[in-house]
């Protein structure tokens, strides 16, 4: 048994309150992580407010955890107490289905999600299956690494599965918590990066991240100016957009990839796809192996999210900052 001190919400749009619960005896393939930092993701906000209709209260959010292993089960072979690890959206996979055996653990239909039906990392401890405790590179900046475990891998995976090349000209829609990391990844990948933003006040910041040009997404003339030029577009926004305008911006054989949690059906015009042999796709996060590769890539190129740090005890203040749209660009809670 382990006593966990956490912060939980008891109802939609409620405030965080101190919450204590007991973890049962550790399973043979499980481990406990002492939380050092935990990122605050917009998905935490969606779950707290039950926007996806699957929240169970009380809920302890937090799925961008970095910390230290303090206990592990007898069947955990490759990790040891004291190792620094990260934990993202997933906390367990079945380890025997076709997807798991193929290395696509994030597509496991029986996967366990860190804050769905269980308690997450806004706490001093969190538990997980060994498969999703990602060993952290030796020289990683722990204070900034948390958001990489969710937001980072969410935008890194599409670069891999879409076959983006260093010679490509690419676009990123929505320069917030996800989009700003996508720009940094794609810049270091070697691409020319075009950013789409509706906030003119962010232009200088976006260029500093590595974008070569910022397009005003509310200006039809600016959207028209890059017609047929982009090999790949990544959408990180969760709002309904004029999808045809972006598909028109794709070059022949271009790929439009969505990771934004758009709640309404996306109206995709068939003839725009057909005429240019274009494609539309989407993805969740990425496998444990790809997450490890991403972390190594980040350390090699010194790629980190831009973060604002709050003490864990000020989680209510941090959430208000997120809800107000003032976060630049990710929030991290420190234990």
N, C-alpha and C positions, 0 to 999 in steps of 0.2 A: 504493500500500500504506500501511496505517496500523497501528501497533502499539497494541493496547488492553490496558490493565491493569485487571483485573476481579476479582470474587470469585465463585467457582463452587462448586457442590455436585456431588459425583461419584456419589452413590448416595442412594436414599430415606432420609430422616431423617438424612442426613449433615450435617457441619458445613461452613461456608464456608471455602475456602482461596484463597489468591492464585492467579490464573490469568491467563496472558497469551496472546493470540491475535492473528492478523493479519487485517485486513480487506483484501479485494482492491481493485483500482482502482475508484474511484468511478464509478458509472453516470451516464448523462446526466441522469436524472431523480431522482437520489438526493442526499442531503446528510448530512453528519456533524455531530452535536451534541456539544459539550463539556458534560458533565453537571455541573450545579451542585448540584442536589438531586434525589433520587429517593425517592418514597414507597414504603412497604412495605404491600402489599395482602394480604389473606387469600388471594387467588388465587395470589400468589407462593408462599405456604406450601403450597397445594394442589399446585402444579406441582412444587415441590421434593420433595414426598413422593409424587409420581406418583399422586395420588388420582383423577385423571381418565384415567389410562392412556395418556397421550400424551407423557410427558416423555422427552426425549433428554438423556443425560448425557455430558459435564458440562453443567450448566445454569447460566447467568448470569441470574438473575431481574431484575425491575425494569421496570415499565411505567407508571410515574407520574413521567416525567422532565421537568424544566425545565432549560434551559441555553441555550447560545449557539451559533449556526451558525459552524463554522470552515472548512467547505468545501462547495461545491455543484457539481452537474453543469451542463453547458452549456445544458440545456433547462429549468432552473428559472428562471422569469421574474419571479416576484413577491416573492422573498425575496433577501436578500443576506448576505454574511459579516458577523457581528456582531449580526444580529437575534436577539432572545430568543424562543424557541419552547418549546412543550410537546409531549410525545409520550405517548400512552396505550397501550391494549391493542393497537390496530392500528398497523402500520407501513407497510402498502401495500395498495392496492386496484387492481383491474385497469384501471379508468378507461374501460372500453368496454362492460361488461354493462348490462342494463336497470336494475339497481339503482344502479349508479354514475351512469349518465346521468340517473337520476331524483333524484339527490342523496342516495341512501341507501347511501353507501359502506360503512357498517358492516354492511350486509346482503349485501355482495358475496360470492359463493360461492367466489371465488378470492383472498380477502383474505389477507394475511400478518399473523400475530399476533406481537407484539414479542418474546414469550418462548417461542414454540412453534416448535421446529426452528431456532432462531437465538438469538443472545445479546442480553440486554436491558441495562438501565440501572444495574445495580450495578457500575459501571465508570466510567472517565474519559471514554469516548466511546461513542456509540451511533449507528447508521446507520438511515436511514429514507427512504422515498419522500417527495417534497415534499408530497403530498396530505394526509399525516397529521402534518406538522410545523405545529402550530397557533400562529400568531402571538400572543404574549402582549400584553394591554393594557399601556399605558405605566406605569400606576400600580399594577400588581398586586404583591402581596407574594410574592416568589419563594420565600421560605422556607416558605410555606403552600400554594402553588399546586399542587404535584405531585399530591396526592390528588384534586384536582378533575378531572384528566385521565382518571381511571378511576372512582373512587367517586362523584365529583361528577356526571359526565355520566350515570352509570348510574341515579341517582335523579332527575336533572333531565329526562331524556328521557320518562319515564312521565307527568310533569305535562303535557307538551306533547301527546303522542299520545293521552292519555285526555281531553283537553279540560277539565282541572280549572279551575274558575272561582274568582275571589276570594271569592265568596259561599258556597263549599262548606265543609262540615264534613268533615274528612278524618282518616284514621288512618294511623299508621306502626307497623309491627310490627318489633321488634328494634332497640334504640337503641344500636348499636355504630358501627363505622366508616362504614357506609352510612347507617344510620338517623338518626344525629345530623345529617348533612348534609341529609337529606330534611326534617327538622323545620325547619331554618333556611331552606331554599328555600320551603317551603310557608307558613311564617309571613310571609315577605316577599312571597309571592304574594298574601297577603290572607286566607288560609284560617284557620278555627279548626282547630287541630291537636290530635288525641287521640293520645297515645303508649301503646303496649302494651309493657310490659316485665316480665320475670320477676325483675328485680333491684331490690328496694325501696331499696337503698342509692344508686341512681342518681336517685331522684325529684327531689331539689332541682336537680341538674345538668340534668335533662331539662326542667324548668320554666324554668330560666334560658335554655335554648336557644330557647324560644319556644312550647313546648307549653302548652295551656291546662289540660290534665288528663292524669294518668297512670293507666292502667288496669293492675291486676295481672293479667297474662295467665294466671296459674295459679289465679285465683279465678273460678269459674263465675258467681257472683252479680254480680261487677263487669262481666264480659262481657255478661251479660244486661241490665245497666242501660242499655246503649246500643243495644239492639235496634232495628233499622230506622232508625238516625239518620245513618249516614255515606254520603256521596256517592261516596267514593273511599277505598280502603285500599291502601297500598303495603307489601308484605312484603319485608323485607330479610334475614330470618333464613334460615339454611341447614338448619334442622331440620324434621322432620315435626311438624306441629301439628294441632290439632282444627280443620280447615278450615271445617267447617260453622258453628262458633261465630262465625267472622269473617264468613262470608257472610250469616249471620242479622243481623249488625250493620249490613249495608249497607241503605240506603234503597232503595225501588223505583228501578229503572234504575241502581243503583249499580255501580261497577266495582272489581273486585279485581285488582290488578296485582302480579305476582311478579317480583322480580329476585334473590331468594335462590337460591343453588345447591343446591337440595334434591335429594339424590341418589336418594331413593325416589320412586316414582310418587305423585302427589298425588290423594287420594281426594276427588273433588268430587261432592257429591250433586246429582243432576239436578233434583230437584223444588224445591230451594232456589233454584236459578237460574231455573227456569221460572215459579215463582209470583211473583217480583218483577221479572221481565225483567232479571235481573242478568247480568253477564258477567265472565269471567276471562281475563286476558291476561298476557303477559310480553314482555320485550325485553332485548337486549344493551345496549351503550353508546349512542352516538348518532353522527350524522354529523359530519364536520369543521365544517360550517357551524353546526350546532346547538351544538357544543362552543365555538366562537367566541362565539356569542350568550350561552351560559351564563357564560363568563368575563367578558364585558362586564357581565352582570347582577350577578355577584359583586362586581366593582369598584364598580359603582353603589351597591350596598347594603352594602358591606363584609362580605360573606359569605365566611367561610373555615372549613375544617375545624379542629377543635381538635387540635393536633398535639404530639407529643413528638419532639425532635430528638436524633439520635445521629450521631457521626462515621461515615463509610462504613467505616472500619477496625474499628468495633465492630458489624458486621453480625450476628455470632453472638449478641451480647448483645441486640441489637434483636429478633431472631427469637425468642429465649427469652421476652422480654417480651411479644411478640405471642401466642405459644403458651400462655402462662400466663393469658391473658385480662385482663391488667392494663393494656393500652394504653388511653389516654384521649386521643383516640379513634382517631387515626391516627399512624403513625410515619413520620418523614422522615429519610432519610440525607443527610448533607452531605459533599460532596467538599471 
